[in-house]
Structure formats: structure tokens, C-alpha cells
């Protein structure tokens, strides 16, 4: 059944310009803002001038790693591929339209044999809260989790343990996790004791000092922080975030129980492109820690830059917005955009949404329809396994649409269900954070309203992909219950909301405690997480 052009245009406007896409700017940082105070008196400087002893195990650099040539001798498939898609293939050329487009980045799960010797080894710093609240069963479960991590890391990975309470202490330097050093690490773990207060800043600063003052380093760097309490020293961490970003260090934070400083831990993770995980039962720490380690050691691409360009021959198309908290820029003329992602894991997929505006245009001939190549996509990244920077794809990805003045029969122009799914994934992340901001200010009714409105909208699409949409509906229902009043929000609702807004946005998760967490696990994360559970 055909439809007139005005009906077609309304259909596009409804799909492409949902008011939810533009309500409340998503910057990843929940209110209220943190007050800036003087730095810690125990560690008087936060600018990176604390000297760390030079007693790390030195990384042995192969000759091939000192060149710009690939370290692999055999031909292997590209580590990263890119594809483009849009909500519809046929777009009416009758009035201005704004449509959702999607760039999908997919990494290979294949690691060549040669790369297993030269490839993705990591330097990891674990920053552990050992304040008095961690005593008893919690410190024992933490030790069990740390022992598992030591057992899983390879002999070419390096690990440093840092503890903090009122003060921060480096328990071990960066040690290769070989058989000789495992005994040292196990002994250090056995000796952990809980006492004192909680100063997260001291732990973060010492961890950054260890990593930024390395004289040699592995290709992958990671920092993991666990805390179960409120930060006793209220202070701004912007200088620490800047140091982490300059050194390209992602900080993955874990908060346990209802009393931890979830807002601060979430902000640390967002500002450094890491992740925040809420541990609501301490028995879960091993599974989530293991998954995070699995992610770090499986990084295959880093410093990823996605470039979107409108060809010079196209005069009626503009890139209007990137729907992402990843660092991104759009050129002044709106003809190009760049999205930066710190790293990608092996076997991982990222779906990145952006909005494109299309103006009606005259065709070059008497035809009613023109096929147009409206977007090119290319990517630049460092391939961890090959040890080289890949400057571009062999051939850029392209997006083609048909621009027509003819009536559009819906049967000839089916909706792209994958793009719509990712639209609602993005909106779920965004609305959870927006609702959390309302709950933060005591407006629980408003939080409930915007969550329920999105649930109702998603329900209209459920039959298209029940398994996918049920995950979003389950998460929104759980968040709605947790944001219904002050008691439920403050006793875990805030932390769970912040975890889920990050998980849905980043399309990453460490555990499999819920269906949404399991859906966002990469293959290696899933293997590490499952192994930790099966060994219990």
C-alpha cells in the first residue's frame, strides 16, 4: 500500500527526531558537582612528582618491537572492520529530514600464533581499599579474588598491588606474574589487613605515579580500583583525570555495598574512559574482577579514531550530532566528524549512532530517484598484536541511500531493525542517567515518569526482537523500582543506575549477574568471568 509524501515525511520525522534524543545533555557526570578543596596533607602534591622506587621488573623489548614494521610474519585478517547503515534505504526528497545512521566497529576474535608471543601483555595496577570497613569476610573474599587474578595472568603480564586507607602504600612493584613472583604476590595478598579511613585520592595518585614513572612498559595498561566506603577527603580529582587521560590510562572502578561513594567512582571511570561496576554482594567480586582482567588482557586495538566524511559531491547532507559520550568533534561545516575510543577488545562490537540532516535537492536529470553515497567511514588505530599503527582501511566503508520524489511504499523500504535497537539501547542509557539526576534531587515521580515513558515506547517494538528488547525493559523496570523513593535509591539504586547507564552506553560488562550484563560480555571477558565462577 502506497502513501503520499506528507505521510512519508511524518513517518521519518517521528522515527528520526524522538524528543528523548535531545532531552538533557548526556555528559556522564551525575550532579551535584564536587567541591574543590585543598589536596591531601599526607601526599601534599597531586601533580605527579611523587618518586616511585625504580624496582619494577623491566619489560624485555624484542628487536621487532623497536621498528615500525609488523611483528607478524604471516598474513592475518584486519583487527578491526567498519560498516555503515541507516534507518531506511529510501528517503523522501520532498522536505528536510533528520535520520539516524550507525557506524558499527567489529574487532576480530582471532589472535595469530605469532602474536601470542609478542602481543597483548599488560601492566596492571590494583588499587585496593583496606579501610576498617573491609575487615572480616570482605577482606577474605578480596584475597580470594586477588589470588584468582594472579593465577590467571600470564608470565609476561606485570602486576602491582596498591592499598589505601587514610594513606596509600605500594605493596609490590610491577612484577612479572611468573612462578617466582607468584609466591611474592600470594604472600603480599595474605598479609593484607583492614584498618583506618578511606582516602580514594591517595590511592589513585599512587597508582598513577607507578604507571606514569615506568621506564619500560607493556603494550597494554590498566588500573582497577575497589572501594566500599565514602571518601573521607572531599576533593577535586580533575588533575588526576587529566594525568590519566594524558597517559592514556583507563581506570575501572568497583564499588561495594550501599555505603560506597558511587558518584565519585562513576565519575572517575567516565573521566578516564573506564567502567564502574556495582558489587551489591561481595561474593560477586571475583567474577567481576576476573571479567575486567579478561577485558584488559584481550585489548586488540587502542587509540581508535573513527572518521566520518560526506563526499564533496554531496551538497545536501550534514552531520548534525554524534549520539555518544565518547570524545567526538564535528567540523564547523558539518561535513565531517571524528569519534575517539580508547580501546577495543578482541571479539567486541561497538555500534555508534549519529544524526544526519538531509535537505531536498533537485535531481541532475529527469529521474524521480537518485542513489547517493552520502557518508564515507574510515578508521585509524594501533594494532596491539601487530605492533603497528593502521592508518586507514583498505577501502572506506560507505553508506548509500535512494533519494526520491516518488511515493514510498513501506513494503519496499523496510525499517532497519538493528539501527532501531541501538537507538533504544542509547536511549536506555541516557534515560537511566536523566532519571538518576531527578532522583538525586528528590524528584522520584519525575524519574518514574521518564523511565515508564521509554518502557512504553520500547514495548511497541518488542515483537520485532523480544530477546533484545526484554533486556532493556527488565533493566528499566529494575531501575524504576530502585528510584521510587529515597530509601531504595540511596541503598543501592544510585549505584546500580550509574553502573547500567555506563554498561548500556559502552556496550561492556564484566559479570553475568543479569541478562544485560551477559549480553555485553566480549568472548574473553566471558571466559574469564565464567572460569572464576566454575572454580568456586
N, C-alpha and C positions, 0 to 999 in steps of 0.2 A: 504494500500500500504506500503510495507516494504522499508527500506533504508539501505545502507551499513553503517559500523561502523564509517567511517570518516565523513560522513554527520551527523550522530547522534552526534558525538563529537563536530562538529562545532556548531550544534544547541544548545548544552548545554553551550558551551563557550560564545556564543552570549547572552544567557539569564542570565548567572550567573556572568559574569565579565564585565558588562557595564562600560565603562570608566568613566561615571558620578559617579559611586560609589566611585571612588578613586581620583577624581579631587578635589583639595583643601581640607585641613583638616578642619573638622567642629568642632570648639571649642565653638561656641555660643557667641563669643565676637567680635563685629564689630570693625574694625580699625577706626580712629587712636588710639593708646594707650593713656591713660590719664596720664598727667604729675603728678608726685608725688610732693606735696607741703606741707608746714607746716600745722599742724592741726589748727582748728578754734581758734581764740583768745577768743571768747565768752565761749566756752566749751573747756578748754585747754587740756583735756585728752580724748582720744578716746579708752582707754583700759578697759572701764567698771567699773571705780571706782567712778562714779557719784552716790551719795547716793540718792535713791528714798524713800520718806516717807513710812513707813510701815502702810499704811491706806487702803490697798486693803480689799475688802470683802474676808474672809477666806473660802476656799473650805472645805466643810464638807466631811470627808473621811469615807465611810462605812467600817465596820469591814472586809467585804468580799474583799474590795479593798486593804487591807493590807496583803493579802495572795497571794500565787501563784496558788490558786485553782480557777477554773472558777466561775464567779459570776452568771451564769445562772443555773437554776435548771432543765430545760427541755433540751432534746437533740435537737440540731439545726444543720442545714447544715453547712459545712465549709464556712468561709467567702471568701475564695479565692481558685480558681481552676486553673490548668495549663494544657495546651496541646501543642503538638509539631507538626509541619508539614514542608514539603519541597516542592520545586517547582515541582518535579517529584517523583513518587514512584519507577520507574525503572531507573537505572543509568548504563551507559556502563562501563564495566570493561576492557577497552582497552587502555586507557591513563589517565593521571591525569585530574581531574575535580575539578572545584570550584563551589559550588552551594549555593544558598540562602536557609536558613532554618528560621523558625519562631517559637518563643515561645509566646503563647497567654495567658495572665493573665486576668481572669474574676472574678470580685467580685459579691457577691450576693446582690441583692437589698432588701432582706428580713431582717427586724430588729425584733428579738423576743420581745414579750411584756415585758419580764423581763429587757431587755437591754434598753428599753425606759426610765426606771427609773435610771439605773446605768451607762448607756453607754455614747455616744459621746457628751459630753458637752465641750464647747470651751472657751478659754481665747483669746480674740481678741483685738488687739490694732490698732486703725485707726489713721494714721498719715496724717494730712491734711495741704496742702499749703494754707495759708491765707495771702499771699503777696498782694500788692496793685493791681496786675493784676487780682485778684479773686473778685474784687468788683462788685457791681451791680447785674445783673441777675445771674451771675455764683455762687456767694455766696448763693443766694436764692435757686437755684436749688440744690446746695450741701446740704443745710439744709434740703430740702425736701427729698433728698436721705437718709440722716442720720436718719431722723425721721422714714422712712420706715424700715431701718435696725433695729432700736430699737424696733419697733413694731413686727418684725418677730423673734427676738431672744427669746430663752426660758428662764424661770426664773432661770435656773441653768447655763446658759452661763454668762460669765463675759466680760465686755466691758470697755476699757479705751480710752479716746479721747486725742490725742496729736496734737497741732498745731505748725506750724513753719512758720516763715518769715525770718527775719535776725537772730532771735533767736528761740529756741524751748521751748514750755511750755506744761506741763501736765495739761489738763483741768479737767479731772476726774481720780481718781484711777481706778483700776479694780473693777467694781461694778457688782453685780448680776443684771441681767435685769429683776427684779421683779417689781411689781406695784409701790412699794415705790420708788425704784431707777429710774424708768422710768421718773418720774416727774423731778428728778435732771438732768437726761440726756437731756430731752427735753429743760429744761431751759438753760443748758450749750450750746446746739446747737443754741438756739435763740440768745444767747449772742455773737456768733462768728462775728468778724469784720475783714475786709481785709485791711492790710496796710504793708508797709515795703518791704524788699527784699526777696530773695529766697536762703536759705541755707539748701539743702536737707540733708547734713551730720548731722547737728544738730538734725533734726527730726528723722533720722534713729538711731542715737546714743541714744537719749532719749527713743525711743520705745524699743530698745534692753535692756536698763537699766531696764525698767519696767518689762520686761518678764524674764530677767535673775536673777533679785533680788527678785522674788516671793518666799514667804515662804511656800505657798501651791499652787497647780495648778490643773487645769482640765486636762483631758486626751489629749485634742487637743489644739494646739497653732497656732495662725495665726497673721500675720501682713500685713496690707494693707496701701499703700502709694499713695496719689494723688498729682500731681503737674501739673501746667500749664505753668511753666517758666523755663528758663535756670538757672542752678545752678550758683549763684553769687560767690561761693567759690570753685575754682577749686582745687581738692584734690584727693588723692588716698583713696579708701574705702576698700582696701584689708583687713585691720584689722577688719573692721565691718563685711565683708563677713565671715571671719574666726570665729568671735564670733557667728554669726548666724548659721553657719554650726555646730559648737561645741554644740550649744544649740538646734540643730535640728529645727530651725525656718525658715520656708519659707516666703519670702517677695513677695507679689503680688503688682505690681506697675501699676498705671494708669496715662497716660499722655494725657492732653487735648490740642487741638489746634495745630497750626503749629509752635509755639514758645517754646514748652516744650523740655526738654533735653532727647529725646527719646533714644539716645545711652546709656546714663548713667542709665536711668530707666530700659532699657532692660538688661544691664549688671548686675544691682542689682538683677533682677529676675533670670537670668541664674545662677549667682554665688551662689544663695541660694535655687535653685530648686523651684522657684516660677513661676510667669507668668507676662507677660507685655501685657497690653491692651491699644490700642489707641482709645481715645474718640474724634472723629472728630466733633461731635456735642454735646454740653454739656447736651442737653436733654436726651442723652443716658446713662448718668452716673448712674441713678437709676437702670436701667435694668442690667448694667454690674456689679455694686456693689452688687446688690441682688444675681446675679448668683454666684459671688465669695463667698459670705457668705453662700449660699446654698452648695457650694462645701466643704467649711471648716467644716460646722456642720454635713456633711454626710461622713466624713472620717471614713472608717471601718477598714483599715489595715495601719499600719505605720512601718517604718524601714524594708521594704521588701527587702529580699535578694534572688535573683534567682540564682540557681546553675546549670550549665550545665556540664555534665561529659560524657566522652567517656569510655565505658566499657573496662576493662583491656584486654578482649579477642580480641578487635578490634585493629589491628596494622596499618591499612592503612588510618586512618581518623584523621584529625587535625582541631581544631577550629582556624581559621586564623584571624578573625576580628569580633568585635561587632559593628554593624551599629547604633550607638546611642551616644548621648551626656550624657546620664545617666552615673554616675560613674561606671566604669567597669574595670575588670582586666582579663587577660588571662595568665594562668600558662606558665612557661618557656618551658615546653614540649608540650604546645598547646593541652593538653588533658582535660583541664577543664577551665571554665570561670565563673565569678560571675558578676552579674548586680545588682546594688543597686538603689532602688527607695524610695524616702522619704515617700510617702503615696499614697493610692488609695482610691477613693470614692466608696460608695455603688453603685452598678449597673454600674460600669465602666469596660472598656476593654482596655488593652494595648497590642499591637502587636509589639514585639521586634524582629528585624532581626539580623541574624549573618551569617557569611560565613564559610563554611566547605570545606576543601580540601580533596579529596579522591584520593588515589593512586591505580593503578591497582594491583591486587594481585592474587596469584594462589589459586584456589579453593581446598578444602580438599578432594574432590572426583572427579569423572569423570563428574559431572553435569556442565552444562554451566551457571547455575544461582544459586546464594545463597541469602537467605533472611538474612539480617544483622540488628541487633539492634545497631544503630550507636551512639545514644545520649540518655542519661537519664536527666530528669529535676526534680529538687526538689526546694522547697521554704521554707523560714524561715521568719516569720513576727510576729508582735504584733497585736493581735485581740482586737480592741478597745472595742467592745461590750462585749466580754467575760472577758476582763481584764487580759489576759494571753498571753504569747508568744507561738506560734505554731512552733515547731522545725522542722517539716517535714510533708509532705503529707502522707496519709495512704499508698499510693503506688505511686512511682515516675511516672511521665509521660515519655513515651518512643517514640522514632522515629525509625521506621523500613523502610528499603529500599530493593529493589532487585538489586543486583549487577550481571550483566550478560555480557557474551561474545557473546551472540546471537544478531542477528539483532533485533532492537526495532521498532515495528510497532506503529506509533503515535496514532492510534486508541485504542491501548491497554495501552497507557501511557499518558492520558490527562494532560495538564498543570494544576497546582493548581492555580486557578484564584485569590483566596484570598491572596496567597503569592505575586503574581504579583501586585495586587492592593496596598499592603503595601509597596512593592518596590517603586512604583511610588509616594506614599504618602511621603516616606522618601526622595526620590529624589526631590520632590517639595519643601520640607522644606529646603533641602541643596542648591538647585539651587537658591532659593529666596535669601538666605543669601550670596551665592557667587556673585550673580548679584548685591546685595546691596554693597558688598565690591568694585566691579568695579565702581559702580555709585559714591561711596564715593570719589573715586579718579578721578572723571570726565570722566570715560570711559563708557559713556552711550551706545555707539554702541556695546561694548562687552557685557554689561549687557543684551541688547536686544537679542543678538545672542544666548546666552546660554539659555535664557528663551524660545525663539522660537524653539530652537532645542529640548528641552524637550517637549514642546507642540506638536510638530510634532510626536515625539516618542509615546506620550500618545494617540494621535489620532489613531494610528494603533491598539490600544486595546479598543477604545471607545465602539464598538459594543458588547464587552463582558460584560460590565456593564455600560451603559450610565449614570445612575444616579450618580454613584461614580466618574467616570472619568470626567463628565461635571463639577463637583465641582472643581476638580484640574485645569481644563482648564480655568474656569471662574476666579479663583484666579490668575493664571499665566498671563492671559490677562490683568487683572486689574493692577497687579504689573508691567507688561511691559509698560503700559501707564504711570504709575507713575514714572518709572525710565527712561523715554525717554529724559528728559532734566533737567537742574539744577533747573528750577523754580518748576516743578511738583514734583521733588524728595525732595526738601527742604521744600516744603509747605504741606507735608503730606505723600509723597511717602516713605521717610525713615522710619517714624513711622509705617506705615501700613506694610511695608516689615518686620520689626522686629517683629511686632505682629504675622504675618502669619507664619513666619519661626518657631516661638515657638509653635503656635497653631497646626500646622501640625506635628511637632515633638512630642509634649507632648500628642497629641490627646485630647486636652482640650480647652474649650472655655466657656466664661461666658454669652455672649449675643446670640441673634438670628438675628443679623442685616444682615447677609449674609447666604447663604446656607451652606458654610463651617463651620461657627460658630455654626449653629443649629445642624450640623452633629456631632459635638464634645461635645455636652452637655450631662452630665450624667442626670439620671432621676430627682434627687433632684435639681441640677442646673437649669434644665429646668422648674421645678415647681416654684422655687423662682423667676427666671427671668420673666416668664410669669405672675406671680401674680403681680409683680411690674408694668408691663405694663397695665394689666387689671384694676388696681386700680387707674390709672391716670384719 
